[in-house]
Amino acid sequence: AGATAATDLRTSEHDGVIVHRFRRDGALMRGLRHLDRARLCWTKNRIENAWSMYAGLKRLLRRHTFDLVEMPECGAEGALINHLTDLPTLMKFHSPARLIMPFYDVTRADTTLCSAVEQLGIRGAQAFTACSQFVADEVASKLNVARHVRVIPNGIDLELFDKAERVNVRAKYRLPSDRPMILFSGRMERRKGIHLCADIVGSVLERHQVAVVFAGQDLFNIMEKTVLPSIRQRKLKGSLHYLGKLHLAEVRSCYMAAEIFLTPSLWENCPYSCLEAMAAGCAVVSSDQGGMPELIRHGENGLLAKSGSPAECVSALERVIEDKAFRERLGASARRTIESSYTDREIARQSVEFYAESTDASRSCDDRKSRWFLSLEKDRSASR
């Protein structure tokens, strides 16, 4: 893993998992800072990641042997590793730059160059997975990934919700206890549909006595400058609460305290925020974009609204606000969905199974290469 500042290779243990962190220093890394001035921030990040991860892995290989190296595409960590080492490598698709950068205020040059650096890593990987069929299809059609992409979704550790100590968020943040709580949790950015919440939440709060809670970092000031001022101009029956960025334990406690989870995303894969809400038994109201229909079966374990339509989101929210029994059924069904298909143990099983297939295929390929070279040497010897 990387680090926020230059550091020599350092190792720590977290819940039994060994984590190595490394970030390069030197003239190249310092020179990359100039890319910020040219509004090539995403490109700079990918080059820094690629260079640091390759250099860090080289150091680790002096002490360790690895059967497989897995990486995401979205940091270009494999742009050098996948071409300059002979390790079996697997890439997992989350949010490729070419697909998500149109939702951000970035230059065309940054989109082009960042995508090219990520594509360099993609071309060198030996096997691929994706968190949803939606993304698997997208990378096949738009990123020219011709090989099969195995779909292995994200998973959730249910003990984090069932056995971990909870924070009484209603008391801590003075949230009303006498009305349903609707939660939006995640990054406050356009890709997540936060700008749509001005209309969605404003309309709901005008007509219903509910508490709407926003939790997450407002990186682009969309909440402070657009969403909150717009909602507060309305005459509200319900209450609005913006908690800002929270610790993970507090976020999970928010899920456990909420009855309804709102996610009006404009581009989505298999978001942990939705999995967490489902694990907590929330009634999920989501856009029908991307991988969401793979998680949410409309009317069974949640509700889907047309992506980009505040009116449809409002209609779906009102349906679960007004019918307590219905939202409780949706929440219970959402929890069962996680228990049956998205636990950390189940996803780990699928992952290890694919790791074994991938390393076996790599060894088979190496064996074929070795036999080919041996055959070639025999032919050369015979000819001499």
C-alpha positions as CSV (number, residue, x, y, z in Angstrom):
1,A,0.0,0.0,0.0
2,G,1.0,3.6,-0.5
3,A,1.4,6.5,2.0
4,T,0.5,10.1,2.1
5,A,4.2,11.1,2.5
6,A,7.5,9.7,1.3
7,T,8.5,6.7,3.5
8,D,10.9,3.8,3.5
9,L,9.3,0.4,3.5
10,R,7.4,0.0,6.8
11,T,5.3,-2.9,8.1
12,S,2.4,-3.1,10.5
13,E,-0.2,-5.6,11.5
14,H,-4.0,-4.9,11.5
15,D,-6.3,-7.7,12.8
16,G,-3.9,-10.4,11.6
17,V,-3.3,-8.8,8.2
18,I,0.3,-7.7,7.4
19,V,0.4,-4.3,5.7
20,H,3.6,-3.0,4.0
21,R,3.6,0.7,3.1
22,F,6.0,2.5,0.8
23,R,6.2,5.8,-1.1
24,R,9.1,6.8,-3.3
25,D,11.0,10.0,-2.8
26,G,13.6,11.6,-5.1
27,A,13.8,13.8,-8.1
28,L,11.2,12.1,-10.2
29,M,8.6,12.3,-7.4
30,R,9.4,15.9,-6.8
31,G,9.2,16.7,-10.5
32,L,5.8,15.2,-10.7
33,R,4.4,18.0,-8.5
34,H,4.6,20.3,-11.5
35,L,1.7,18.3,-13.0
36,D,-0.6,19.8,-10.4
37,R,0.0,23.2,-12.0
38,A,-1.1,21.8,-15.4
39,R,-4.3,20.4,-13.9
40,L,-3.0,16.9,-14.3
41,C,-3.7,15.8,-10.7
42,W,-5.2,12.4,-11.5
43,T,-2.3,11.6,-13.9
44,K,0.3,12.6,-11.3
45,N,-1.4,10.3,-8.7
46,R,-1.3,7.3,-11.1
47,I,2.4,7.8,-12.0
48,E,3.3,8.2,-8.3
49,N,1.4,5.0,-7.5
50,A,2.9,3.0,-10.3
51,W,6.5,4.0,-9.5
52,S,6.1,3.6,-5.7
53,M,4.4,0.2,-5.9
54,Y,6.9,-1.2,-8.3
55,A,9.9,0.0,-6.2
56,G,8.2,-1.2,-2.9
57,L,7.4,-4.6,-4.3
58,K,11.0,-5.0,-5.5
59,R,12.2,-4.5,-1.9
60,L,9.6,-6.9,-0.6
61,L,10.8,-9.6,-3.0
62,R,14.2,-9.6,-1.4
63,R,12.6,-11.0,1.7
64,H,9.3,-12.7,0.6
65,T,7.9,-14.9,-2.1
66,F,4.4,-14.2,-3.4
67,D,2.2,-16.6,-5.3
68,L,0.0,-13.9,-6.7
69,V,-0.2,-10.1,-6.8
70,E,-3.7,-8.5,-6.9
71,M,-4.3,-4.9,-7.5
72,P,-7.1,-2.5,-8.5
73,E,-7.1,-0.7,-11.8
74,C,-8.0,2.6,-10.4
75,G,-4.6,3.6,-9.0
76,A,-2.5,2.2,-11.9
77,E,-0.5,0.3,-9.3
78,G,0.2,-2.3,-11.9
79,A,1.5,-0.1,-14.7
80,L,5.1,-1.1,-14.0
81,I,4.6,-4.2,-11.9
82,N,2.7,-6.0,-14.7
83,H,5.4,-5.4,-17.2
84,L,8.7,-5.5,-15.3
85,T,8.1,-8.5,-13.0
86,D,7.3,-12.1,-13.8
87,L,4.8,-12.6,-11.0
88,P,1.3,-13.8,-11.7
89,T,-0.9,-10.7,-11.4
90,L,-4.6,-10.2,-11.1
91,M,-6.5,-6.9,-11.6
92,K,-9.8,-6.1,-10.0
93,F,-11.9,-3.5,-11.6
94,H,-13.6,-0.9,-9.3
95,S,-13.9,2.5,-11.0
96,P,-11.8,3.0,-14.1
97,A,-10.7,6.6,-14.7
98,R,-12.1,6.7,-18.3
99,L,-15.5,5.8,-17.0
100,I,-15.8,8.0,-13.9
101,M,-13.7,11.1,-14.7
102,P,-16.5,12.8,-16.8
103,F,-18.3,13.3,-13.4
104,Y,-15.4,15.5,-12.1
105,D,-14.1,18.9,-12.8
106,V,-11.0,17.7,-14.7
107,T,-9.3,18.7,-17.9
108,R,-9.6,16.6,-21.1
109,A,-5.8,16.1,-21.0
110,D,-5.9,14.7,-17.5
111,T,-8.6,12.3,-18.5
112,T,-6.7,11.1,-21.5
113,L,-3.3,10.7,-19.8
114,C,-4.7,9.2,-16.6
115,S,-6.7,6.7,-18.6
116,A,-3.6,5.8,-20.6
117,V,-1.5,5.1,-17.5
118,E,-4.3,2.9,-16.1
119,Q,-4.6,1.2,-19.4
120,L,-0.9,0.3,-19.3
121,G,-1.4,-1.6,-16.1
122,I,-4.5,-3.3,-17.5
123,R,-2.7,-4.5,-20.6
124,G,-0.1,-6.3,-18.5
125,A,-2.4,-8.1,-16.0
126,Q,-2.9,-11.9,-16.5
127,A,-6.4,-12.2,-15.0
128,F,-9.3,-9.9,-14.2
129,T,-12.2,-9.7,-11.8
130,A,-14.9,-7.0,-11.3
131,C,-17.2,-6.2,-8.5
132,S,-20.3,-6.3,-10.7
133,Q,-21.4,-7.6,-14.1
134,F,-22.1,-4.0,-15.1
135,V,-18.4,-3.1,-14.7
136,A,-17.2,-6.3,-16.4
137,D,-19.3,-5.4,-19.4
138,E,-18.1,-1.8,-19.4
139,V,-14.4,-2.7,-19.4
140,A,-15.0,-5.2,-22.2
141,S,-16.8,-2.7,-24.4
142,K,-15.0,0.6,-23.5
143,L,-11.6,-0.5,-22.3
144,N,-11.0,-3.2,-24.9
145,V,-10.5,-6.0,-22.3
146,A,-10.9,-9.0,-24.5
147,R,-10.2,-11.7,-21.8
148,H,-12.9,-13.0,-19.5
149,V,-13.6,-10.9,-16.4
150,R,-14.8,-13.0,-13.4
151,V,-17.4,-11.2,-11.3
152,I,-16.6,-11.3,-7.6
153,P,-18.6,-8.7,-5.7
154,N,-17.5,-6.9,-2.5
155,G,-18.3,-8.6,0.8
156,I,-19.1,-7.4,4.3
157,D,-18.1,-8.7,7.8
158,L,-21.4,-9.0,9.6
159,E,-19.8,-9.1,13.0
160,L,-18.9,-5.4,12.5
161,F,-22.6,-4.8,12.8
162,D,-23.7,-7.5,15.1
163,K,-21.0,-7.7,17.7
164,A,-19.0,-4.4,17.6
165,E,-19.7,-1.7,20.2
166,R,-22.2,0.8,18.9
167,V,-22.1,4.6,19.2
168,N,-25.4,6.2,20.2
169,V,-25.4,8.6,17.3
170,R,-28.9,9.9,18.0
171,A,-27.8,11.1,21.4
172,K,-24.4,12.2,20.4
173,Y,-25.6,14.3,17.5
174,R,-29.0,15.2,19.0
175,L,-30.9,13.4,16.3
176,P,-34.7,13.1,17.0
177,S,-35.7,9.7,18.3
178,D,-39.4,10.1,17.5
179,R,-39.3,9.9,13.6
180,P,-37.8,7.7,10.9
181,M,-34.2,8.4,10.0
182,I,-33.0,8.6,6.3
183,L,-29.3,8.3,5.8
184,F,-27.0,9.3,3.0
185,S,-23.5,8.1,3.7
186,G,-20.5,8.4,1.4
187,R,-18.4,10.8,-0.6
188,M,-20.2,14.1,-1.3
189,E,-19.6,14.2,-5.0
190,R,-21.6,14.4,-8.2
191,R,-20.9,10.8,-9.1
192,K,-22.8,9.8,-6.0
193,G,-25.7,12.1,-6.8
194,I,-25.2,14.4,-3.9
195,H,-26.3,17.4,-6.0
196,L,-29.6,15.8,-6.6
197,C,-30.3,15.7,-2.9
198,A,-31.3,19.3,-2.8
199,D,-34.5,18.5,-4.7
200,I,-34.9,15.0,-3.3
201,V,-34.4,15.8,0.4
202,G,-36.0,19.2,0.2
203,S,-39.3,17.7,-1.2
204,V,-39.4,14.9,1.3
205,L,-38.7,17.2,4.3
206,E,-41.4,19.6,3.2
207,R,-44.1,16.9,3.4
208,H,-42.9,14.4,6.1
209,Q,-41.7,14.4,9.7
210,V,-38.5,12.5,9.1
211,A,-34.9,13.1,10.0
212,V,-32.5,13.2,7.1
213,V,-28.8,12.6,8.0
214,F,-25.8,13.2,5.8
215,A,-22.5,11.6,6.8
216,G,-19.3,12.1,4.7
217,Q,-16.6,14.4,3.7
218,D,-17.6,17.4,1.6
219,L,-14.5,17.4,-0.6
220,F,-16.0,19.6,-3.3
221,N,-18.1,21.9,-1.0
222,I,-21.3,20.7,-2.8
223,M,-23.1,20.2,0.6
224,E,-22.1,23.5,2.2
225,K,-22.5,25.7,-0.9
226,T,-25.4,24.1,-2.8
227,V,-27.4,21.3,-1.1
228,L,-27.7,22.6,2.5
229,P,-28.6,26.3,1.6
230,S,-31.2,25.1,-1.0
231,I,-32.9,22.8,1.5
232,R,-32.9,25.3,4.3
233,Q,-34.7,27.8,2.2
234,R,-37.8,25.6,2.2
235,K,-40.4,25.3,4.9
236,L,-39.6,21.9,6.5
237,K,-41.7,19.5,8.5
238,G,-38.8,17.2,9.1
239,S,-35.2,17.9,10.2
240,L,-31.9,18.1,8.4
241,H,-28.6,17.0,9.9
242,Y,-25.1,17.1,8.4
243,L,-22.6,15.2,10.5
244,G,-19.5,15.6,8.3
245,K,-16.8,13.0,8.1
246,L,-17.1,10.3,10.8
247,H,-15.0,7.4,12.1
248,L,-16.0,4.0,10.8
249,A,-17.6,2.9,14.1
250,E,-19.8,6.0,14.0
251,V,-20.7,5.4,10.3
252,R,-21.8,1.8,11.1
253,S,-23.8,3.1,14.1
254,C,-25.5,5.5,11.7
255,Y,-26.6,2.6,9.6
256,M,-27.9,0.7,12.6
257,A,-29.9,3.8,13.7
258,A,-31.4,4.5,10.3
259,E,-34.5,3.0,8.9
260,I,-33.9,4.1,5.3
261,F,-30.8,4.5,3.2
262,L,-30.6,6.8,0.2
263,T,-28.1,6.4,-2.7
264,P,-29.0,8.3,-5.9
265,S,-25.7,7.6,-7.6
266,L,-25.1,8.5,-11.3
267,W,-22.4,5.8,-11.7
268,E,-22.0,2.9,-9.4
269,N,-20.3,-0.5,-9.2
270,C,-20.9,-2.5,-6.0
271,P,-20.7,0.1,-3.3
272,Y,-19.8,-0.8,0.3
273,S,-22.1,1.9,1.5
274,C,-25.1,0.0,0.1
275,L,-23.8,-3.4,1.4
276,E,-23.4,-1.9,4.8
277,A,-26.9,-0.4,4.8
278,M,-28.3,-3.8,3.8
279,A,-26.3,-5.5,6.5
280,A,-27.8,-3.1,9.0
281,G,-31.3,-4.0,7.8
282,C,-32.1,-0.6,6.2
283,A,-34.7,-0.2,3.5
284,V,-32.6,0.9,0.5
285,V,-33.8,3.5,-2.0
286,S,-31.3,3.5,-4.9
287,S,-30.9,4.7,-8.4
288,D,-31.1,1.9,-11.0
289,Q,-27.6,2.8,-12.4
290,G,-24.7,0.5,-12.9
291,G,-24.4,-2.5,-10.6
292,M,-27.2,-1.5,-8.3
293,P,-29.8,-3.7,-9.9
294,E,-27.5,-6.6,-9.2
295,L,-27.7,-5.8,-5.4
296,I,-31.3,-4.5,-5.2
297,R,-34.3,-6.4,-6.5
298,H,-37.0,-3.8,-6.8
299,G,-39.8,-4.3,-4.3
300,E,-38.1,-7.3,-2.7
301,N,-35.0,-6.1,-0.8
302,G,-35.1,-2.4,-1.7
303,L,-36.5,0.1,-4.2
304,L,-34.9,1.3,-7.5
305,A,-35.6,4.8,-9.0
306,K,-34.6,6.0,-12.4
307,S,-31.1,7.3,-12.4
308,G,-30.9,11.1,-12.5
309,S,-34.6,11.5,-11.6
310,P,-35.2,13.3,-8.2
311,A,-39.0,12.9,-8.7
312,E,-38.7,9.1,-8.8
313,C,-36.4,9.0,-5.8
314,V,-39.0,11.1,-3.8
315,S,-41.8,8.8,-4.8
316,A,-39.8,5.7,-3.7
317,L,-38.8,7.4,-0.4
318,E,-42.4,8.4,0.3
319,R,-43.5,4.8,-0.3
320,V,-41.2,3.5,2.5
321,I,-41.8,6.5,4.8
322,E,-45.6,6.0,4.7
323,D,-45.6,2.2,5.0
324,K,-43.6,1.0,8.1
325,A,-44.4,-2.6,7.6
326,F,-43.2,-2.5,4.0
327,R,-39.9,-0.8,4.8
328,E,-39.3,-3.3,7.6
329,R,-39.9,-6.2,5.1
330,L,-37.4,-4.6,2.7
331,G,-34.8,-4.1,5.4
332,A,-35.2,-7.7,6.6
333,S,-34.9,-9.0,3.0
334,A,-31.8,-6.8,2.4
335,R,-30.2,-8.4,5.5
336,R,-31.0,-11.9,4.2
337,T,-29.4,-11.0,0.9
338,I,-26.1,-10.1,2.5
339,E,-26.2,-13.3,4.7
340,S,-26.8,-15.5,1.7
341,S,-24.5,-13.9,-0.9
342,Y,-22.3,-11.1,0.3
343,T,-20.6,-12.1,3.5
344,D,-16.8,-11.7,3.8
345,R,-16.4,-15.4,4.1
346,E,-18.4,-16.2,0.9
347,I,-16.5,-13.6,-1.1
348,A,-13.2,-14.8,0.3
349,R,-14.1,-18.3,-0.8
350,Q,-14.8,-17.1,-4.4
351,S,-11.6,-15.1,-4.4
352,V,-9.4,-17.9,-3.3
353,E,-11.0,-20.2,-5.8
354,F,-10.1,-17.7,-8.6
355,Y,-6.6,-17.2,-7.2
356,A,-6.0,-20.9,-7.5
357,E,-7.3,-21.0,-11.0
358,S,-5.2,-18.0,-12.0
359,T,-1.9,-19.3,-10.5
360,D,-2.5,-22.8,-12.0
361,A,-3.0,-21.1,-15.4
362,S,0.1,-19.1,-14.9
363,R,2.2,-22.1,-14.1
364,S,0.7,-24.0,-17.1
365,C,1.7,-21.1,-19.3
366,D,5.2,-21.1,-17.8
367,D,5.5,-24.9,-18.3
368,R,4.5,-24.4,-22.0
369,K,7.1,-21.7,-22.4
370,S,9.7,-24.0,-20.8
371,R,8.8,-26.9,-23.0
372,W,8.9,-24.7,-26.1
373,F,12.4,-23.4,-25.2
374,L,13.7,-26.9,-24.5
375,S,12.3,-28.1,-27.8
376,L,13.9,-25.1,-29.5
377,E,17.3,-25.9,-27.9
378,K,17.0,-29.6,-29.0
379,D,16.3,-28.5,-32.6
380,R,19.3,-26.1,-32.5
381,S,21.5,-28.9,-31.1
382,A,20.4,-31.3,-33.8
383,S,21.0,-28.7,-36.5
384,R,24.5,-28.1,-35.2
